[in-house]
């Protein structure tokens, strides 16, 4: 049970303190009010840029973020990452502001190994635009752009670009329907 003092619980205070202690050390640049709760493994050999008011909620399952040499992972403002997150960045991943990443999501910009002798597929950029919601257990694969305001349904595997303001789902993810979202509407209030 947490004690509440002026709308700030003891657990949230600890998450803010943990974020203030870890993010400036592990990230190349970190905005204010970053939060980490639970076990988050951060390996940054490249550039890891974190916006303000970003929350990593890594419990009950741990999360992992890896940025390899010469790679860049950029996270906008007001982004929420739920537990079981796995990000593998070898080239470039951009996650827009006001985005929600659900539990058990994988985001990888490379296959990490060739499929066969002739496979020349290397790392490919991933762009997750502003105001996106990625549902539980989704997998975002190399070379994908997800448009602003879109929702990726739980369990989806995103293998190709998704336009703005749509609900997409399945394996591979396909457009299910258009969403009514104005530019002023913000999905995430952190």
N, C-alpha and C positions, 0 to 999 in steps of 0.2 A: 504494500500500500504506500502510495507516495503522499508526502505532505505538500500542500499547495500554499505558496506565498505570493500573493499578487499575481495570480494566473501563471506562475512559473513553478513547475513541480521540481522536486529535488532531482528526479531522473533527468529532466531536460537541462537543469543546471549542470549536472555532471557531464552530459553529452556535449554541451557548449564548451565546458572546460577541457574535455578530452580533445575536441576539435581544435580549440585554440592552441593546445600543446602539440598536437601531431601534424595538422595540415600545413602550418608554416614551415615545418622541418621537411616533410616528405614531398610537398608540392613545390613547383617552381614559383607559383604565385597563388595566394589564397586570399579570398575576400573575407569580410567580417561575418561573424555569427555562423561559421561552419560547425556542424554537429556530427559527432560519431558516438553511436551507442552500440555495444556489443563488440565482437572481434572483427576488425577490418585489417586485412593485410594489404599494404601499399608498397609496391616496388616501382620506383621511378628512376629510370636511367636516361630518360629523354626530357620532354617538357610536359608537365602536368599543371594545367591552369584551372583553378577552381574559383568560381564566382562567389558572390555573397549569399548568405542564407541557404547554403547547401547542406543537406542532411543525409548521412549514411546510417541507416537503421539496420545494423548487422546482427540482430538477434531475433529468434533463437538460433539461427544458422549463420555461420561466418560468411563474410564477403571478401572478394579479392579483386584488386585493381593492379594491373601490370602495364607499365609503359616502357617499352624497349628503347635502346639507343637510337637517336635521331627520329624518334616518333613523337607525336604530339596528341595529347588528350586534353580537350578543352571542354569545360563544363560551365554553362551559363549560370545566371542567378536563379534562386528559388527552385532548385532541383531537389527532388526526393528520390533516394535510392533505397529500396526495401532489401530485406535479408536474402542471402544466397546469391548475391550479385557476383558475376564473373565477367570482368572486362579484360580483354587481351588486345593491347594496342601496339602494333609494330610499325605503323605508318601514320595514320591520322584518323581520329574519331572526334567529332564535334557533337555535343549535346546541348540543345538550345535551352533558353530560360523557361521557367514555369512548366517543366516537364516532370512527369511521374514515371519512375521505373519500378514496376511491380516486383514481387518476390521471385527468386530463382531465374532471373533473366540472364542470358549470355549475349555479350556483344563482342564479336571478334572480327578484326579487319584482315585476317589471313587464315588459310587452312592449316598453317604451321608445318605441313608436310605435303609432298606431292602425292597425287592420287595414283599416277603411273609414271613411266619413264619420260613421256612426252609432255607431262603437265608443267606448263611454264607460268601458271597462275601465281602471281606474287601478291603482295599486300595491296588492298584497294581501300580508298577512303570510305568512311561511313559518316553520314550527316543525319542527325536526328534534330529536326527543326524545333522551333519554339512551341510550347503549349501542347506537347504530345503526351499521350498516355500509352505505355507499353505494359500489357497485362502479364500475369503470372506465367512463368515458364516459357516465355517467348525467346526465340533465338534470332538475333540480327546478324546476318552474314556479310562478308566483304563486298564492298562496292555499292551498298544500298543507301538511298536517300529517302527519309520519311518526311513528308510534307507537314507544314505547320497545321496544328489543330487536329491531327489525325489520331486515331486510336488503333492499337494493334491488339487483337483479341488474345486471350490467354491461350497458351500452347501453340501459338503460330510460329512458323518458320519463314522469316522474311528473306527472300532470295532476289527480289527485284524492287525497283523504286515504287514508293507509295505516294500518290499525290496529296495535296492539301485537303484537310477537312473531310476525311473519309474514315469509315470503319473498315478495317481489313482483317482477315483471319484465314486460318487454314494452313495446310502444309502442302505446297507452298502458299503463302498468304496471297489472297486475292481480295479485290474490293467487294464488300458486302453491300454497303450503301453510303450515300453522301450524308454528311453531318451539317447541321445548321449552327455555325459558329461565326461570330463577328470578331473583328480584330481586337476590339476592346475587352472581350470576355477572356478571363484568365482562369485556366483550369486549376491551378495550384495556389492556395494561400498557405504559406509556410509559417 
